[in-house]
Amino acid sequence: MKLRKGKTKNILEGSIDAALLAVEVYNKPRTTFRSQAYIVLMIIAWTRLFHAYFNKTIGNRYYYKEKNGRYQLIDEEIKERKAWELSKCINEYGNLSEPVRVNLEFFIDLRNKIEHRNVTEREVDVLIFGECQSLLYNYENFLIQIFGEEYALNESLVFSLQFSYMRPEEQRQASKSVLSAEAREIRNYIENYQSVLRDEVFNSQEYSIKFIQIPKVANTNRNDLAVEFVRADELDPDTLQHITAIIKDKRVVMEARNVGKLRAGKVVKK
């Protein structure tokens, strides 16, 4: 369903542009502000996506109003109206799955933290890679759900090249010990947030995508794609069991009643 020219289409195109720029920035190999820039741009992309949806369905009612019925303004001089922020959009839409909503709320809080901190360590990138991928995956799914297959982003994106060298465990632990105080605070927020999630949410691909990267060296022909995405639940059970026995961490979490209240939790890896 291609949109006609107008406000909804303009808002939607701005949303898509923000998402594509977020991916472009994230995939630049020399970028040191990778996750921070990606998060900010994806929050903008999601917010505008909701605004496009609301503009299409309820018109101008996604702007805040005063008790007297007048619009709240963020700029008196140019009469710029105040639109709903992403948290408000999520609540007003009210139909996101729990993992998608929790993923978005994770990044809203993280965005608020990184805006006021100077964090350049790439250890933070590693900690939230799965959540970042799901944020984009969920965005495209919601985009297609609302506006149709014509707006799918996968034709605009390519797979990023990956280096294969894996750092020894001693080196990874040493790098954690030299994190700045601000980076440690961000890492603690991430670990605390994850620790209180229900297993069903934490293990959902909509909250955090878990990748297993294995070179494809057998049973291939010249027409095979170099990269394929395969759902874990579609793998042969024996193959999946062999893979998870090698790399999967066992996660044990203390029960928490309210995800919004970050109570003390424990993550145990075996």
Secondary structure, 3 states (H helix, E strand, C coil): CCCCCCHHHHHHHHHHHHHHHHHHHHCCCCCCCHHHHHHHHHHHHHHHHHHHHHHHHHHHHHECECCCCCECEEECCCCEECECCHHHHHHHHCCCCHHHHHHHHHHHHHHHHHCCCCCCCCHHHHHCHHHHHHHHHHHHHHHHHHHCHHHCCCCCCCCCCCCCCCCCHHHHHHHHHCCCHHHHHHHHHHHHHHHCCCHHHHCCCCCCCCCCCCCCCCCCCCCCCCCCCCCHHHCCHHHHHHHHHHHCCCCECCCCCCCCCCCCCCCECC
